Amino acid sequence: MAARNAELQRLAERIAEALPPIAEEVVLTGSVSRGAADEFSDIEMLVVTGEELDLATCFEHAERAGLERLDTWGPQGGAASRVFGYREGVPIELVWWSREFADTAVAALFEGEASSSADAFVHGVALRTTGQLARWQEQLRDYPDELAAARIENAALTWGGYAPEGMLTIARPGERLALVGRLLDDATRVLQIVYALNRVWPPTDKRVGARVESLAAKPERLAERIEEALTEPNRFRALRVMTELQLETVALAPSGPNVDRARVWLAQVREVLGGGE
C-alpha cells in the first residue's frame, strides 16, 4: 500500500507541475493524501485559482497537464468545475474552485453545512501553494462546542416524535427498500454524532473502520455493527442491531431536546422489536 501511495503521489506532483501558474493552490486530497491508497484508488485534487474559471477552460488546462479522455460529473455551471480524465492509466479527478469560493466553503462549515470538504482541507497535501491551504487548515483546527452540539441535535432529529410501532412497517416483507433506506440514514446519523463528539470534521463514508478506529468517544465495534445491520438478511435483527447502536450513541451525547427524546423513543423501539423474528 505504501508503494502504491508513493507512486500515485509522484504522479499527482507531475500533474501539479504541468498546471498553469493561475493555479495558486494545488491540493492533493482523498486516500492518497492520507497515505491510504490501494490498487483501487484514484487521484483527487483540488485546484484553486484567483478567479473563477469556466468548465471549458478547466478542460483545456487539464488536457495540457496530460489528462486524456476528459469528462465531467455533477452539477454544471456553478462555482465549482469538475474535470475527470486519465493520465498513465490512472483515473484523475480535478475539482476547480476560485479562492473566494474556497474561503466561502470553509466559512460555511462553521455555520453547520454538511460537507466532506473540511476533511479534504484538513488532510490535504499542498503540491503548490501560496499559503492558503495552511490558513484554511489553521481555521479548521477550531471545532466550536456549539457547532458540535448543533450537529448532534440535528442528527438525532428523526429519532422520535411518532409511535415506535411505526418501525414495524418497514420490517414487513416486501419493504426492503424502505428498510435499507432507514438503516442507511440511521447509520449516517450515528456517525454524524460520533464525529461531532470527537470534534472531527465529517469525512466521506469510505473506509469507515479506519476513520473511527482512533476516536475516543464511540460505541464499541462501531463500523462492524453498521456493516452487520446493513447486511443482516433478517429484517428484525437488522433493526435491533441498529437500534442498540443508536441507543449507545445517544447515551454518549450531551443532553438536548432531540437527544433526550431519542433516548426514550429508541428504548421503546427496542421493546417493540423485541419479539420480532
Summary of the structure (lengths in Angstrom):
residues: 277
radius of gyration: 21.5
end to end distance: 42.8
largest distance: 65.7
contacts: 845
relative contact order: 0.11
helix: 53%
strand: 14%
